[in-house]
Amino acid sequence: MYSIYFQLSCLYRACCTLTPCCIFASAGVTSMSVDTHKFGMAHKGTSVVLYRHPRLRRHQYTSVTDWPGGLYISPSMAGSRSGALITTAWASLVHLGHNGLMAAADDIMRTVREFKRALQVQVPELQVVGQPHMSVVAFKATNPQQLNVYCLNDLLTQKGWHLNALQRPAALHFCFTAQHLNVLPGLIGDIKDAIVALKANPEGLGSEGSAPIYGLAGASPDRGLIREFLVVFQDALLAP
């Protein structure tokens, strides 16, 4: 048997207890990470890591013994965290409770199933990528030569939707949470309208959107060049 640590990311799972492998009952799982701000309805900055044994937790500590400011130890490299954020996360989880979280998970997964079915039946220009078992659904163009999903994303952004652009293959994904239980008809309708618009004008928003950026990234084999481009883009965002 190999002694390999296995970290299970529960960042996007509606409720990890829905799948047997997503608990410490699985002998191979040594740690799990959970984002409370997604399905726990808490603020960002309160993500947690759960370890099978306290001795594993020691590897994330940051200790400094030769600092002029004195001895220092922190549970993580990031240092101290806001107690106010932790308090609101605790209050949210207590308010929802186990039954509330499980009910939300059921509603989310029902919405995910309806979304996948709607894409299959109503939007033949798109197809789901893989077989998503949880709350994140990725989809790509059935025929990438006829539909640019990045241009589709630009039009959906213009309508107020915020999807994540993916690459290799070119695709988009949507993370369903309890906030999205009643938006499905509007989302499908806007996707269909955007596709109709792209059939009339395949360029979409053109240079005003993000599609050219992803087009460049997909066409360039030099990932170092793309990395430098991202650095310049970040500098531009932080410019005064």
Residue frames relative to the residue before (quaternion, step in Angstrom):
aa qw qx qy qz dx dy dz
M 1.0000 0.0000 0.0000 0.0000 0.00 0.00 0.00
Y 0.3623 -0.7382 0.5319 0.2025 3.58 -0.97 0.88
S 0.3194 -0.7365 0.5637 0.1943 3.59 -0.98 0.86
I 0.2193 0.7759 -0.5461 0.2272 3.55 0.26 1.31
Y 0.3910 -0.7093 0.5351 0.2401 3.57 -0.84 1.00
F 0.1186 -0.7938 0.5940 0.0544 3.58 -1.01 0.82
Q 0.1667 -0.7898 0.5881 0.0512 3.54 -0.60 1.25
L 0.1636 -0.7871 0.5903 0.0728 3.58 -0.75 1.07
S 0.2319 -0.7823 0.5659 0.1184 3.56 -0.61 1.15
C 0.0970 -0.7946 0.5988 0.0259 3.56 -0.68 1.15
L 0.2449 0.8264 -0.4839 0.1514 3.58 1.23 0.41
Y 0.8102 0.2619 -0.1227 0.5098 3.57 0.92 -0.86
R 0.5092 0.6581 -0.4317 0.3482 3.58 1.18 0.10
A 0.5082 -0.6695 0.4483 0.3041 3.55 -0.81 1.01
C 0.7546 -0.1809 0.1197 0.6193 3.57 1.05 -0.70
C 0.3990 -0.7683 0.4432 0.2328 3.55 -0.37 1.24
T 0.6164 0.5689 -0.3620 0.4067 3.58 1.09 -0.54
L 0.5257 0.6387 -0.4191 0.3743 3.60 1.23 -0.11
T 0.7583 0.2810 -0.1724 0.5624 3.59 1.16 -0.46
P 0.5272 -0.6843 0.4008 0.3052 3.63 -0.72 1.03
C 0.6676 0.5223 -0.3207 0.4227 3.60 1.02 -0.73
C 0.6596 0.5536 -0.2979 0.4119 3.57 1.23 -0.43
I 0.6355 0.4679 -0.3545 0.5015 3.58 1.02 0.76
F 0.6331 -0.5517 0.3831 0.3849 3.58 -1.25 0.34
A 0.4624 0.6646 -0.4583 0.3668 3.60 1.24 -0.07
S 0.6071 0.4992 -0.3452 0.5128 3.56 1.25 -0.40
A 0.4500 -0.7547 0.4095 0.2456 3.55 -0.42 1.25
G 0.6739 0.5308 -0.3059 0.4129 3.60 1.07 -0.62
V 0.6031 0.5710 -0.3608 0.4243 3.60 1.22 -0.35
T 0.1329 -0.8137 0.5638 0.0488 3.60 -0.68 1.11
S 0.7993 0.0053 -0.0109 0.6008 3.60 1.18 -0.44
M 0.1385 -0.7716 0.6165 0.0737 3.54 -1.25 0.52
S 0.1889 -0.7647 0.6051 0.1161 3.58 -1.03 0.79
V 0.0755 -0.8015 0.5931 -0.0089 3.55 -1.00 0.88
D 0.2428 -0.7455 0.6039 0.1431 3.57 -0.95 0.91
T 0.2745 -0.7905 0.5275 0.1466 3.58 -0.36 1.21
H 0.6222 0.5687 -0.3553 0.4039 3.59 1.14 -0.45
K 0.6190 0.5356 -0.3689 0.4403 3.62 1.16 -0.21
F 0.8494 0.0935 -0.0195 0.5190 3.58 0.32 -1.20
G 0.6076 0.5275 -0.3640 0.4691 3.57 1.28 -0.01
M 0.3893 -0.7557 0.4428 0.2851 3.57 1.37 0.05
A 0.4623 0.6711 -0.4523 0.3624 3.60 1.08 0.70
H 0.6182 -0.5280 0.4177 0.4056 3.56 -1.33 0.00
K 0.5879 -0.5495 0.4495 0.3878 3.55 -1.26 0.36
G 0.6787 0.4764 -0.3593 0.4281 3.53 -1.17 0.62
T 0.6825 0.4677 -0.2883 0.4820 3.59 1.24 0.19
S 0.2747 0.7767 -0.5243 0.2153 3.59 1.16 0.45
V 0.1835 -0.7961 0.5716 0.0765 3.55 -1.07 0.72
V 0.2141 -0.7246 0.6370 0.1527 3.52 -1.34 0.45
L 0.1669 -0.7792 0.6002 0.0689 3.55 -0.84 1.03
Y 0.1613 -0.8005 0.5734 0.0666 3.59 -0.90 0.97
R 0.5579 -0.6081 0.4492 0.3422 3.53 -1.13 0.67
H 0.8071 0.0576 0.0082 0.5876 3.59 1.02 -0.78
P 0.5935 -0.6069 0.3886 0.3584 3.64 -0.99 0.76
R 0.6111 0.5690 -0.3704 0.4070 3.62 1.03 -0.64
L 0.6173 0.5391 -0.3525 0.4516 3.61 1.13 -0.52
R 0.6089 0.5852 -0.3434 0.4110 3.56 1.11 -0.70
R 0.5799 0.6250 -0.3707 0.3683 3.58 1.09 -0.66
H 0.6137 0.5840 -0.3522 0.3978 3.58 1.10 -0.58
Q 0.6787 0.4736 -0.3102 0.4678 3.62 1.16 -0.31
Y 0.4895 0.6723 -0.4335 0.3472 3.61 1.24 -0.16
T 0.1877 -0.7303 0.6417 0.1401 3.54 -1.28 0.52
S 0.0207 0.8074 -0.5867 0.0585 3.57 -0.58 1.16
V 0.1005 -0.7796 0.6177 0.0245 3.56 -1.00 0.89
T 0.1444 -0.8371 0.5260 0.0419 3.60 -0.61 1.13
D 0.7601 0.3737 -0.1984 0.4932 3.62 1.18 -0.44
W 0.3786 0.7210 -0.4877 0.3145 3.59 1.19 0.51
P 0.5121 -0.6559 0.4496 0.3247 3.64 -0.89 0.88
G 0.6362 0.5512 -0.3281 0.4286 3.58 1.17 -0.50
G 0.6742 -0.4800 0.2972 0.4762 3.57 1.26 -0.01
L 0.6786 -0.4534 0.3678 0.4458 3.52 -1.32 -0.13
Y 0.0436 -0.8141 0.5787 -0.0238 3.56 -0.94 0.88
I 0.1011 0.7619 -0.6381 0.0464 3.51 -1.07 0.79
S 0.0581 -0.7852 0.6163 -0.0121 3.54 -1.04 0.89
P 0.5447 -0.6404 0.4214 0.3400 3.61 -1.02 0.65
S 0.7983 0.1067 -0.0775 0.5876 3.60 1.24 -0.19
M 0.6667 -0.4990 0.3678 0.4139 3.57 -1.28 0.21
A 0.6348 0.5709 -0.3239 0.4076 3.56 1.11 -0.69
G 0.4696 -0.6865 0.4469 0.3293 3.61 1.16 -0.35
S 0.8154 -0.2590 0.1848 0.4836 3.53 -1.21 -0.54
R 0.2341 -0.7561 0.5981 0.1261 3.55 -1.26 0.54
S 0.6020 -0.5884 0.4083 0.3530 3.52 -1.23 0.55
G 0.3966 -0.7226 0.5204 0.2233 3.55 -0.76 1.07
A 0.6003 0.5731 -0.3579 0.4279 3.58 1.12 -0.65
L 0.6581 0.5015 -0.3122 0.4668 3.59 0.97 -0.84
I 0.6418 0.5180 -0.3221 0.4648 3.57 0.99 -0.82
T 0.6413 0.5326 -0.3205 0.4498 3.57 1.02 -0.81
T 0.6749 0.4816 -0.3040 0.4693 3.60 0.92 -0.85
A 0.6137 0.5330 -0.3491 0.4663 3.59 1.08 -0.67
W 0.6453 0.5132 -0.3130 0.4714 3.57 0.96 -0.88
A 0.6653 0.5080 -0.3066 0.4530 3.59 0.90 -0.92
S 0.6509 0.5192 -0.3168 0.4543 3.59 0.98 -0.82
L 0.6793 0.4902 -0.2913 0.4620 3.57 0.90 -0.93
V 0.6458 0.5043 -0.3210 0.4749 3.59 1.01 -0.78
H 0.6393 0.5324 -0.3233 0.4509 3.59 1.01 -0.82
L 0.6954 0.4605 -0.2751 0.4781 3.58 0.91 -0.90
G 0.1599 -0.8170 0.5329 0.1513 3.54 0.90 -0.92
H 0.7081 -0.4514 0.3257 0.4344 3.56 -1.31 0.17
N 0.6797 0.4952 -0.2992 0.4509 3.58 0.86 -0.93
G 0.6528 0.5178 -0.3150 0.4544 3.58 0.99 -0.81
L 0.6641 0.4971 -0.3040 0.4685 3.57 0.97 -0.84
M 0.6648 0.4955 -0.3089 0.4659 3.58 0.97 -0.81
A 0.6317 0.5236 -0.3301 0.4667 3.59 1.03 -0.75
A 0.6451 0.5096 -0.3134 0.4752 3.58 1.02 -0.85
A 0.6356 0.5303 -0.3269 0.4560 3.58 1.01 -0.82
D 0.6432 0.5174 -0.3217 0.4638 3.59 0.96 -0.83
D 0.6683 0.4995 -0.3006 0.4621 3.58 0.93 -0.90
I 0.6411 0.5279 -0.3202 0.4559 3.56 1.01 -0.84
M 0.6921 0.4736 -0.2889 0.4617 3.58 0.85 -0.94
R 0.5973 0.5393 -0.3632 0.4696 3.60 1.11 -0.58
T 0.6563 0.5056 -0.3038 0.4705 3.58 0.98 -0.86
V 0.6229 0.5366 -0.3349 0.4604 3.59 1.03 -0.76
R 0.6560 0.5040 -0.3145 0.4656 3.59 0.91 -0.88
E 0.6574 0.5034 -0.3100 0.4672 3.58 0.97 -0.84
F 0.6371 0.5264 -0.3316 0.4550 3.60 1.04 -0.75
K 0.6629 0.4955 -0.3097 0.4680 3.59 0.89 -0.89
R 0.6538 0.5073 -0.3104 0.4678 3.57 1.00 -0.82
A 0.6503 0.5208 -0.3166 0.4535 3.58 0.99 -0.83
L 0.6311 0.5159 -0.3382 0.4703 3.60 0.99 -0.75
Q 0.6762 0.5102 -0.2969 0.4408 3.56 0.89 -0.93
V 0.7551 0.4077 -0.2088 0.4691 3.57 0.90 -0.94
Q 0.8073 0.3372 -0.1429 0.4627 3.57 0.85 -0.99
V 0.7822 0.2684 -0.1321 0.5466 3.60 1.13 -0.54
P 0.1008 -0.8394 0.5319 0.0474 3.61 0.28 1.19
E 0.5684 0.6075 -0.3819 0.4025 3.61 1.22 -0.33
L 0.7465 0.3263 -0.1884 0.5484 3.58 1.28 -0.33
Q 0.0708 -0.7859 0.6112 0.0612 3.55 -1.21 0.50
V 0.5235 -0.6373 0.4706 0.3136 3.56 -1.09 0.75
V 0.3707 -0.7163 0.5496 0.2178 3.56 -1.03 0.84
G 0.8456 0.0633 -0.0727 0.5250 3.57 -0.75 1.04
Q 0.5096 -0.6006 0.5046 0.3536 3.52 -1.22 -0.64
P 0.1387 -0.8333 0.5302 0.0722 3.60 0.29 1.22
H 0.2405 -0.7972 0.5430 0.1087 3.56 -0.75 1.07
M 0.7593 0.3310 -0.1921 0.5263 3.57 1.16 -0.42
S 0.8171 -0.3812 0.2113 0.3772 3.57 -1.21 -0.48
V 0.6311 0.4880 -0.3494 0.4914 3.60 1.24 0.09
V 0.0596 -0.8093 0.5842 -0.0093 3.57 -0.68 1.12
A 0.1439 -0.7770 0.6096 0.0629 3.57 -0.77 1.08
F 0.0012 -0.7934 0.6087 -0.0046 3.54 -1.08 0.71
K 0.1624 -0.7832 0.5973 0.0581 3.53 -1.18 0.69
A 0.6386 -0.5103 0.4006 0.4140 3.55 -1.30 0.15
T 0.4948 -0.6408 0.4999 0.3076 3.56 -1.00 0.84
N 0.7706 0.0768 -0.0395 0.6315 3.55 1.12 -0.77
P 0.2851 -0.8045 0.4965 0.1579 3.62 -0.08 1.26
Q 0.6006 0.5676 -0.3662 0.4278 3.60 1.17 -0.44
Q 0.7328 0.4076 -0.2208 0.4981 3.57 1.19 -0.51
L 0.7981 0.1606 -0.0757 0.5757 3.59 1.19 -0.46
N 0.2181 -0.7608 0.6028 0.1019 3.54 -0.79 1.11
V 0.3352 -0.7800 0.4895 0.1993 3.60 -0.38 1.21
Y 0.5989 0.5550 -0.3712 0.4420 3.59 1.15 -0.47
C 0.6224 0.4986 -0.3325 0.5035 3.58 1.10 -0.63
L 0.6059 0.5423 -0.3420 0.4710 3.56 1.09 -0.72
N 0.6471 0.5272 -0.3136 0.4528 3.57 0.97 -0.86
D 0.6269 0.5413 -0.3360 0.4485 3.58 1.00 -0.80
L 0.6797 0.4842 -0.2931 0.4665 3.58 0.91 -0.90
L 0.6494 0.5048 -0.3190 0.4708 3.58 1.04 -0.75
T 0.6097 0.5402 -0.3425 0.4681 3.58 1.09 -0.70
Q 0.6328 0.5379 -0.3133 0.4606 3.53 1.05 -0.84
K 0.6933 0.4571 -0.2627 0.4913 3.59 1.16 -0.60
G 0.6504 -0.5577 0.3034 0.4170 3.58 1.29 0.06
W 0.5614 0.5836 -0.3987 0.4304 3.59 1.27 0.09
H 0.1669 -0.7832 0.5924 0.0880 3.57 -1.11 0.67
L 0.0353 0.7946 -0.5988 0.0941 3.53 -0.12 1.37
N 0.4321 -0.6859 0.5192 0.2707 3.57 -1.23 0.44
A 0.3419 -0.7316 0.5559 0.1972 3.56 -0.89 0.97
L 0.1607 -0.7820 0.5992 0.0601 3.56 -0.99 0.92
Q 0.1886 -0.7722 0.5916 0.1349 3.55 -1.27 0.23
R 0.8302 0.2139 -0.1739 0.4845 3.54 -1.30 0.50
P 0.3470 -0.5035 -0.6351 0.4720 1.61 1.01 2.30
A 0.6400 -0.4848 0.4137 0.4292 3.55 -1.32 0.20
A 0.2288 0.7691 -0.5549 0.2197 3.55 -0.60 1.15
L 0.2926 -0.7022 0.6110 0.2187 3.53 -1.39 0.05
H 0.0594 -0.7929 0.5974 0.1042 3.55 -1.17 0.37
F 0.2309 -0.7523 0.6090 0.0995 3.51 -1.25 0.66
C 0.2245 -0.7676 0.5895 0.1132 3.56 -0.86 1.02
F 0.2268 -0.7999 0.5452 0.1070 3.57 -0.44 1.20
T 0.0116 -0.7668 0.6417 -0.0096 3.54 -0.98 0.94
A 0.7337 -0.4064 0.2952 0.4576 3.57 -1.27 -0.08
Q 0.5914 0.5810 -0.3608 0.4273 3.59 1.23 -0.34
H 0.7232 0.4623 -0.2271 0.4601 3.58 1.23 -0.40
L 0.3573 0.7829 -0.4628 0.2126 3.58 1.22 0.20
N 0.7926 0.3080 -0.1495 0.5045 3.60 1.07 -0.65
V 0.5663 0.6345 -0.3697 0.3741 3.58 1.24 0.20
L 0.4190 0.7648 -0.4367 0.2208 3.59 1.24 -0.23
P 0.6605 0.4987 -0.3440 0.4435 3.66 0.79 -0.81
G 0.6656 0.5015 -0.3043 0.4614 3.57 0.97 -0.82
L 0.6469 0.5240 -0.3179 0.4537 3.59 1.00 -0.83
I 0.6738 0.4803 -0.2969 0.4766 3.59 0.86 -0.94
G 0.6450 0.5281 -0.3215 0.4493 3.57 0.97 -0.84
D 0.6823 0.4750 -0.2908 0.4736 3.58 0.93 -0.86
I 0.6045 0.5403 -0.3569 0.4640 3.60 1.06 -0.64
K 0.6673 0.4971 -0.2951 0.4697 3.58 0.91 -0.92
D 0.6568 0.5010 -0.3145 0.4678 3.59 0.94 -0.84
A 0.6534 0.5168 -0.3155 0.4544 3.59 0.97 -0.85
I 0.6429 0.5147 -0.3271 0.4634 3.59 1.01 -0.76
V 0.6164 0.5275 -0.3409 0.4750 3.58 1.03 -0.75
A 0.6576 0.5102 -0.3048 0.4629 3.59 0.96 -0.88
L 0.6755 0.4912 -0.2980 0.4622 3.61 1.00 -0.79
K 0.5973 0.5449 -0.3691 0.4583 3.58 1.12 -0.50
A 0.6733 0.4629 -0.2847 0.5013 3.56 1.14 -0.64
N 0.7882 0.0592 -0.0034 0.6125 3.57 1.12 -0.75
P 0.2395 -0.8363 0.4762 0.1283 3.63 0.17 1.28
E 0.6287 0.5639 -0.3392 0.4144 3.61 1.16 -0.47
G 0.3291 -0.7712 0.4920 0.2343 3.58 1.21 -0.29
L 0.8082 -0.1973 0.1809 0.5245 3.57 -0.79 -1.07
G 0.4021 -0.7385 0.4633 0.2798 3.58 1.27 -0.05
S 0.8417 -0.1558 0.1332 0.4996 3.56 -0.98 -0.89
E 0.5845 0.5934 -0.3744 0.4075 3.59 1.21 -0.26
G 0.6989 0.4486 -0.2692 0.4877 3.60 1.21 -0.33
S 0.6296 -0.5413 0.4074 0.3802 3.55 -1.34 -0.18
A 0.4333 0.7358 -0.4413 0.2758 3.59 1.25 -0.22
P 0.6597 0.5051 -0.3451 0.4365 3.67 0.85 -0.77
I 0.6049 0.5588 -0.3598 0.4386 3.60 1.09 -0.66
Y 0.7023 0.4444 -0.2671 0.4878 3.56 0.87 -0.94
G 0.5927 0.5590 -0.3655 0.4501 3.54 1.13 -0.55
L 0.6468 0.5066 -0.3025 0.4832 3.57 1.03 -0.84
A 0.6623 0.5142 -0.3092 0.4488 3.57 0.91 -0.92
G 0.6874 0.4865 -0.2891 0.4552 3.57 1.00 -0.78
A 0.7020 0.4757 -0.2623 0.4606 3.57 1.12 -0.66
S 0.6887 0.4881 -0.2847 0.4542 3.60 1.12 -0.59
P 0.3251 -0.7546 0.5354 0.1957 3.62 -0.77 0.99
D 0.6133 0.5531 -0.3380 0.4512 3.59 1.28 -0.35
R 0.2012 -0.8121 0.5370 0.1083 3.59 -0.10 1.27
G 0.5623 0.5923 -0.3857 0.4293 3.60 1.20 -0.45
L 0.6294 0.5277 -0.3208 0.4716 3.55 1.06 -0.81
I 0.6556 0.5013 -0.3083 0.4731 3.58 0.96 -0.85
R 0.6250 0.5360 -0.3369 0.4566 3.57 1.04 -0.75
E 0.6557 0.5003 -0.3105 0.4726 3.57 0.96 -0.84
F 0.6148 0.5459 -0.3382 0.4579 3.56 1.07 -0.75
L 0.6542 0.5119 -0.3115 0.4614 3.58 0.97 -0.84
V 0.6217 0.5374 -0.3373 0.4591 3.58 1.06 -0.74
V 0.6536 0.5020 -0.3039 0.4779 3.57 0.96 -0.89
F 0.6334 0.5296 -0.3229 0.4626 3.57 1.02 -0.82
Q 0.6572 0.5009 -0.3111 0.4695 3.60 0.96 -0.85
D 0.6155 0.5433 -0.3372 0.4607 3.58 1.03 -0.77
A 0.6541 0.5198 -0.3086 0.4548 3.55 0.98 -0.88
L 0.6455 0.5257 -0.3167 0.4546 3.58 1.03 -0.75
L 0.7401 0.4119 -0.2146 0.4863 3.57 1.06 -0.79
A 0.4371 0.7067 -0.4584 0.3152 3.58 1.27 -0.04
P 0.5182 -0.6549 0.4470 0.3205 3.62 -1.01 0.77
